[in-house]
Amino acid sequence: MTVTRRSALGAAAASFLLPGQIRRAAAQTPVIRLGVLNDQSGNYRDDTGPLSVTCVRQAVEEFARQRPDIKVEVLSADHLNRPDTGAGIARRWFDEADVDAIIDVPTSSVALAVNTICRDKNKVFLNSGAATTDLTGGQCSPNTIQWTYDTYMLSKSTGGAMVRSGGDTWFFITANYVFGQQLQRDTARFVQEAGGKVLGAQTYPFPETTDFSALLLQAQASGAKVLGLCNSGTDTVNCIKQAHEFGLTGSMRIAAMLMYDSNVRAVGLAESQGLVMTESFYWDLNDRTRAFWERVRPKTPTQPPNMIQAGCYAATLHYLKTVAALGVAAAKADGRGAVAHMKAMPTDDDCFGAGQIREDGRKIHPSYLLQVKKPAESKSPIDVLKVVATTPADAAFRPMSEGGCSLVKS
């Protein structure tokens, strides 16, 4: 049977509606319910999707060994990269399924919609998948934490590095929605601050575009040294593959502004070798990240979690520590209070190490400039990246003074 996006949405809706009997039982025995909301079937499925759910469940399992007295349930649904769909699921989760926190939510337009609902409903929003800096800027919320990365972090690290290595003229291909627009804006800023120039840019409709040939030919004709890809997921994979088909890599370097090791494996080392990208987590960074990978490996033996999926694990674990500190009833009653406690409590986990959450909701940790290995350097199918530079935590993200968040005290 063919599964359409409409039927997938229907299945997702059915998965989170709880029978009245369960809701009545929940009123007698408080349960923490976590809703993982992301792309389960589209462009970002491999970047977030089912493996984000797996990582949230991993955090719940580890927490349960320490606090078996606290019951935690995990729900999941597909937002189809549509703000109206994501917003509808979030409302029904809160109103009908007693969900306390929503986790992940890639696609910045969907994340901003969910951000508003979580604030209005006084629930917790633990964002890992969206890159928009608006979540810690003009649309910051006392109910929201942005854990993993954002467009400022990506642009500062990758854009600056490319210019310093000689890539001083750029042409952008950009997904035409909030994420792509902000990523291009931020990257252009850092390119220009480093002495580079932007020679041109073209946007494309998201998510329906699969043929990038016309855009690639425009990029090639511009004479720019760097092709900046302000997209992600299968769009990035398709752009890189098609750039090789058209011979662009003979005259241009590709800057994949948001790419993961899973995308590298999809493209292949032969075609992606030498590409640079910025991440805040990689499975082979250090002993702690390797330990996390070994714990989750039985559930996903051939695909290590990327930074978004690791962020889902880490944010969930920190939230559950807060639940333990506040008590289940108090945490369920006041999402703002739970987020305030998360900010006050230092963070520490195997994926990101020790860190903190700022007043504006921005989780702080180092970022890493990674380069794709040559085929001869790789020791296994998952050994695809190496660290070439590190930006320390206090310099990796936008200063609070530049964000315009109303939560920041002057």
C-alpha positions as CSV (number, residue, x, y, z in Angstrom):
1,M,0.0,0.0,0.0
2,T,1.3,3.5,-0.9
3,V,1.7,5.8,2.1
4,T,0.8,9.4,1.3
5,R,1.7,12.4,3.3
6,R,-2.0,12.8,4.2
7,S,-2.1,9.2,5.5
8,A,1.1,9.7,7.4
9,L,-0.4,12.7,9.1
10,G,-3.5,10.7,10.0
11,A,-1.4,7.9,11.5
12,A,0.6,10.5,13.4
13,A,-2.5,12.0,14.8
14,A,-3.9,8.6,15.9
15,S,-0.6,7.8,17.6
16,F,-0.8,10.5,20.2
17,L,-4.5,10.5,21.1
18,L,-4.8,8.7,24.4
19,P,-8.0,6.9,25.5
20,G,-10.0,8.6,28.3
21,Q,-9.2,5.7,30.7
22,I,-5.4,6.4,30.4
23,R,-6.0,10.1,31.0
24,R,-8.0,9.4,34.1
25,A,-5.3,7.1,35.4
26,A,-2.7,9.8,34.7
27,A,-4.7,12.2,36.9
28,Q,-4.2,9.8,39.8
29,T,-0.6,9.0,39.2
30,P,1.3,11.9,37.6
31,V,3.3,10.9,34.5
32,I,5.8,13.0,32.6
33,R,5.0,12.8,28.9
34,L,7.4,13.9,26.2
35,G,6.4,14.5,22.7
36,V,9.1,14.2,20.0
37,L,7.9,16.3,17.0
38,N,9.9,16.2,13.8
39,D,10.2,15.2,10.2
40,Q,9.5,11.5,10.0
41,S,9.0,11.2,6.2
42,G,10.5,14.2,4.3
43,N,13.7,16.1,3.6
44,Y,14.9,16.0,7.2
45,R,13.9,12.4,8.2
46,D,17.5,11.1,8.4
47,D,18.7,14.3,10.1
48,T,16.1,14.1,12.9
49,G,13.2,11.6,12.5
50,P,13.1,8.2,14.2
51,L,16.7,8.4,15.5
52,S,15.8,11.6,17.5
53,V,13.0,9.5,19.1
54,T,15.5,6.7,19.8
55,C,17.9,9.2,21.5
56,V,15.0,10.6,23.7
57,R,14.1,7.1,24.7
58,Q,17.8,6.5,25.5
59,A,17.8,9.4,27.9
60,V,14.6,8.2,29.5
61,E,16.1,4.7,30.0
62,E,19.2,6.1,31.7
63,F,17.2,8.4,33.9
64,A,14.9,5.5,34.9
65,R,17.8,3.6,36.3
66,Q,18.5,6.4,38.7
67,R,14.8,7.3,39.4
68,P,12.6,4.3,38.8
69,D,9.9,6.0,40.9
70,I,9.2,8.6,38.1
71,K,7.2,7.4,35.2
72,V,8.1,8.9,31.8
73,E,6.3,8.2,28.5
74,V,7.4,9.2,25.0
75,L,5.1,10.1,22.1
76,S,6.2,11.0,18.6
77,A,4.6,12.5,15.5
78,D,5.5,13.8,12.0
79,H,5.0,17.6,11.4
80,L,5.6,17.2,7.6
81,N,7.7,20.4,7.7
82,R,4.5,22.4,7.8
83,P,3.9,25.0,10.5
84,D,0.1,24.5,10.6
85,T,0.6,20.7,11.0
86,G,3.1,21.1,13.7
87,A,1.0,23.7,15.6
88,G,-2.0,21.4,15.4
89,I,-0.2,18.5,16.8
90,A,1.3,20.6,19.6
91,R,-2.2,21.9,20.7
92,R,-3.7,18.4,20.6
93,W,-0.8,17.0,22.6
94,F,-1.2,19.6,25.3
95,D,-5.0,19.6,25.4
96,E,-5.8,15.9,24.9
97,A,-2.7,13.9,25.7
98,D,-1.3,15.6,28.8
99,V,2.1,16.2,27.2
100,D,4.5,18.3,29.3
101,A,7.4,19.0,26.9
102,I,7.9,19.0,23.2
103,I,11.4,18.0,21.9
104,D,13.3,18.5,18.6
105,V,11.2,20.3,16.0
106,P,13.4,20.9,13.0
107,T,12.3,23.3,10.3
108,S,12.5,26.8,11.7
109,S,9.0,27.9,10.6
110,V,7.5,25.0,12.5
111,A,9.7,25.6,15.5
112,L,8.5,29.2,15.8
113,A,4.9,28.2,15.6
114,V,5.4,25.6,18.4
115,N,7.4,28.1,20.4
116,T,4.3,30.4,20.6
117,I,2.0,27.5,21.6
118,C,4.3,26.3,24.3
119,R,4.5,29.8,25.8
120,D,0.7,30.2,25.7
121,K,0.1,26.8,27.2
122,N,3.0,27.2,29.8
123,K,4.6,24.0,28.6
124,V,8.3,23.2,27.9
125,F,9.9,23.4,24.5
126,L,13.3,21.7,24.1
127,N,14.4,22.6,20.6
128,S,17.3,20.7,19.0
129,G,16.5,20.7,15.3
130,A,15.7,24.3,14.3
131,A,18.5,26.7,13.4
132,T,16.7,30.0,13.6
133,T,18.3,32.5,16.1
134,D,14.8,34.1,16.6
135,L,14.2,31.4,19.3
136,T,16.8,33.2,21.4
137,G,16.2,36.7,19.9
138,G,13.1,38.6,19.2
139,Q,10.8,35.5,19.8
140,C,12.6,34.2,22.8
141,S,10.3,32.6,25.4
142,P,10.6,31.7,29.1
143,N,9.3,28.2,28.1
144,T,12.0,27.5,25.5
145,I,15.5,26.2,25.4
146,Q,17.5,26.0,22.1
147,W,20.0,23.3,22.7
148,T,22.2,22.3,19.8
149,Y,23.1,24.9,17.2
150,D,21.9,27.9,15.3
151,T,22.6,29.9,12.1
152,Y,25.0,32.2,13.9
153,M,27.2,29.3,15.1
154,L,27.2,27.7,11.7
155,S,28.0,30.9,9.8
156,K,30.7,32.1,12.1
157,S,32.6,28.9,12.1
158,T,32.3,27.7,8.5
159,G,32.0,31.0,6.7
160,G,35.0,32.6,8.4
161,A,37.1,29.5,7.9
162,M,36.4,29.4,4.2
163,V,37.4,33.0,3.6
164,R,40.6,32.6,5.7
165,S,41.6,29.7,3.4
166,G,41.1,31.7,0.2
167,G,37.4,31.4,-0.5
168,D,36.7,35.1,-0.6
169,T,33.9,35.2,-3.3
170,W,30.6,33.5,-2.7
171,F,27.4,32.5,-4.5
172,F,24.5,31.2,-2.3
173,I,21.8,28.6,-3.1
174,T,19.2,29.0,-0.4
175,A,16.1,27.2,0.8
176,N,13.4,29.9,0.7
177,Y,12.1,29.8,4.3
178,V,13.2,31.2,7.7
179,F,16.2,28.8,8.2
180,G,17.7,29.3,4.7
181,Q,17.2,33.0,4.7
182,Q,18.8,33.5,8.1
183,L,21.7,31.2,7.3
184,Q,22.5,33.1,4.2
185,R,22.2,36.5,6.0
186,D,24.5,35.4,8.8
187,T,27.0,33.7,6.5
188,A,27.2,36.8,4.3
189,R,27.9,38.9,7.4
190,F,30.9,36.8,8.4
191,V,32.2,36.5,4.9
192,Q,32.1,40.2,4.5
193,E,33.6,40.9,7.9
194,A,36.5,38.6,6.9
195,G,37.1,40.6,3.8
196,G,35.1,38.4,1.3
197,K,32.4,39.3,-1.2
198,V,29.0,37.9,-2.1
199,L,28.6,37.8,-5.9
200,G,25.1,36.4,-6.1
201,A,22.4,34.3,-4.6
202,Q,19.3,32.3,-5.6
203,T,16.5,30.9,-3.5
204,Y,14.3,27.9,-4.3
205,P,10.9,26.7,-3.1
206,F,11.2,24.3,-0.1
207,P,10.5,21.4,0.2
208,E,9.3,20.6,-3.3
209,T,12.6,21.3,-5.2
210,T,14.8,18.3,-6.3
211,D,16.4,19.6,-9.5
212,F,19.0,22.2,-8.7
213,S,20.7,22.3,-12.2
214,A,19.6,25.8,-13.2
215,L,20.7,27.2,-9.9
216,L,24.1,25.4,-10.1
217,L,24.7,26.8,-13.6
218,Q,24.0,30.3,-12.3
219,A,26.5,29.8,-9.5
220,Q,29.1,28.5,-11.9
221,A,28.6,31.5,-14.2
222,S,29.0,34.0,-11.4
223,G,32.8,33.2,-11.2
224,A,32.6,32.8,-7.4
225,K,35.1,30.7,-5.7
226,V,32.7,29.2,-3.1
227,L,29.2,27.7,-3.5
228,G,27.4,28.3,-0.2
229,L,24.6,25.8,0.4
230,C,22.1,27.4,2.8
231,N,20.0,24.2,3.1
232,S,20.1,20.9,4.7
233,G,19.1,17.2,4.5
234,T,18.4,15.7,1.1
235,D,18.6,19.1,-0.5
236,T,22.2,19.4,0.5
237,V,22.9,15.9,-0.6
238,N,21.3,16.5,-4.0
239,C,23.1,19.8,-4.5
240,I,26.5,18.2,-3.9
241,K,25.8,15.3,-6.1
242,Q,24.5,17.5,-8.9
243,A,27.4,19.9,-8.5
244,H,29.7,17.0,-9.2
245,E,27.7,16.0,-12.2
246,F,27.9,19.5,-13.7
247,G,31.7,19.7,-13.0
248,L,31.3,22.7,-10.6
249,T,33.9,21.2,-8.1
250,G,36.6,21.9,-10.7
251,S,36.2,25.6,-10.3
252,M,34.3,26.1,-7.0
253,R,34.6,24.9,-3.5
254,I,31.4,23.8,-1.7
255,A,30.6,25.2,1.7
256,A,27.8,23.0,3.1
257,M,26.5,25.4,5.8
258,L,24.5,22.7,7.6
259,M,25.6,19.1,7.0
260,Y,25.9,16.0,9.1
261,D,28.0,12.8,8.9
262,S,24.9,11.0,7.8
263,N,24.8,13.3,4.7
264,V,28.4,12.6,4.1
265,R,27.7,8.9,4.0
266,A,24.8,9.5,1.6
267,V,27.0,11.5,-0.8
268,G,30.1,9.2,-0.4
269,L,33.6,10.1,0.7
270,A,34.9,10.2,-2.9
271,E,32.5,13.1,-3.8
272,S,32.5,14.9,-0.4
273,Q,36.1,14.6,0.7
274,G,37.6,17.9,1.8
275,L,34.2,19.5,2.5
276,V,34.1,21.4,5.8
277,M,31.1,21.8,8.1
278,T,30.4,22.9,11.7
279,E,28.9,20.7,14.4
280,S,28.5,20.8,18.1
281,F,28.7,17.0,18.4
282,Y,30.4,14.1,16.6
283,W,30.4,10.6,17.8
284,D,34.2,10.3,17.7
285,L,35.1,13.6,19.3
286,N,36.3,12.2,22.7
287,D,35.9,9.4,25.2
288,R,32.5,10.7,26.4
289,T,31.0,10.9,23.0
290,R,32.3,7.5,22.1
291,A,30.8,6.1,25.3
292,F,27.4,7.6,24.4
293,W,27.7,6.0,20.9
294,E,28.4,2.6,22.4
295,R,25.3,2.8,24.7
296,V,23.0,3.8,21.8
297,R,24.7,1.6,19.2
298,P,22.6,-1.6,19.8
299,K,19.5,0.5,18.7
300,T,21.2,2.0,15.6
301,P,24.2,-0.1,14.7
302,T,25.0,1.6,11.3
303,Q,24.0,5.2,11.9
304,P,25.6,7.1,14.8
305,P,23.4,10.0,16.1
306,N,24.3,13.4,14.6
307,M,24.3,16.7,16.7
308,I,20.5,17.2,16.5
309,Q,19.8,13.7,17.7
310,A,22.4,13.9,20.4
311,G,20.9,17.2,21.4
312,C,17.5,15.5,21.9
313,Y,19.2,13.1,24.2
314,A,21.0,15.7,26.2
315,A,18.1,18.2,26.5
316,T,15.8,15.4,27.6
317,L,18.2,14.2,30.3
318,H,18.7,17.7,31.7
319,Y,14.9,18.2,31.8
320,L,14.4,15.0,33.6
321,K,17.0,16.0,36.2
322,T,14.9,19.1,36.7
323,V,11.8,17.0,37.1
324,A,13.5,15.0,39.8
325,A,14.6,18.1,41.6
326,L,11.3,19.9,41.4
327,G,9.0,16.9,41.7
328,V,6.7,15.6,39.0
329,A,3.6,17.6,40.1
330,A,5.5,20.9,40.2
331,A,7.2,20.3,36.9
332,K,3.9,19.4,35.2
333,A,2.2,22.4,36.7
334,D,4.6,25.1,35.6
335,G,6.6,24.9,32.4
336,R,8.2,28.3,32.9
337,G,9.4,27.2,36.4
338,A,10.9,24.0,35.0
339,V,12.8,25.9,32.3
340,A,14.0,28.5,34.9
341,H,15.4,25.6,37.0
342,M,17.1,24.1,33.9
343,K,18.8,27.5,33.3
344,A,19.9,27.7,37.0
345,M,21.4,24.1,37.0
346,P,24.7,23.5,35.2
347,T,24.4,21.0,32.3
348,D,26.6,18.0,31.9
349,D,26.2,15.0,29.6
350,D,28.4,12.7,27.5
351,C,27.4,14.4,24.2
352,F,28.3,18.0,25.0
353,G,30.2,17.9,28.2
354,A,29.8,20.5,30.9
355,G,27.9,23.7,30.0
356,Q,25.2,26.1,30.8
357,I,21.9,27.6,29.6
358,R,21.8,31.4,29.2
359,E,19.0,33.8,30.2
360,D,17.8,33.9,26.6
361,G,17.4,30.1,26.5
362,R,20.6,29.5,24.4
363,K,22.5,26.3,25.5
364,I,26.2,27.1,25.4
365,H,29.0,24.7,24.4
366,P,31.9,24.6,21.9
367,S,31.5,24.3,18.1
368,Y,33.8,22.2,15.9
369,L,34.9,22.8,12.4
370,L,35.0,19.3,10.8
371,Q,36.5,18.2,7.5
372,V,35.4,15.2,5.5
373,K,38.1,12.6,5.4
374,K,39.7,11.2,2.2
375,P,38.7,7.6,1.5
376,A,42.2,6.4,2.4
377,E,41.9,8.1,5.8
378,S,38.6,6.4,6.8
379,K,38.9,3.3,9.0
380,S,35.2,2.3,8.9
381,P,32.0,3.3,7.1
382,I,31.1,5.6,10.0
383,D,34.6,7.2,10.3
384,V,34.1,10.2,7.9
385,L,35.1,13.4,9.8
386,K,38.0,14.9,11.5
387,V,38.2,18.1,13.7
388,V,40.3,20.9,12.1
389,A,39.3,23.8,14.5
390,T,37.4,24.5,17.7
391,T,35.5,27.6,18.7
392,P,35.2,27.8,22.5
393,A,31.8,27.9,24.1
394,D,32.0,31.6,25.1
395,A,32.6,32.6,21.4
396,A,30.6,30.1,19.5
397,F,27.1,31.7,19.8
398,R,25.7,35.2,19.3
399,P,26.2,37.5,22.3
400,M,23.1,38.1,24.2
401,S,23.6,41.9,23.7
402,E,23.0,41.4,20.0
403,G,19.9,39.2,20.2
404,G,17.2,41.5,21.4
405,C,15.7,38.9,23.8
406,S,13.3,40.4,26.3
407,L,14.3,37.9,29.0
408,V,17.9,39.3,29.1
409,K,18.4,41.7,32.0
410,S,20.4,44.8,31.0
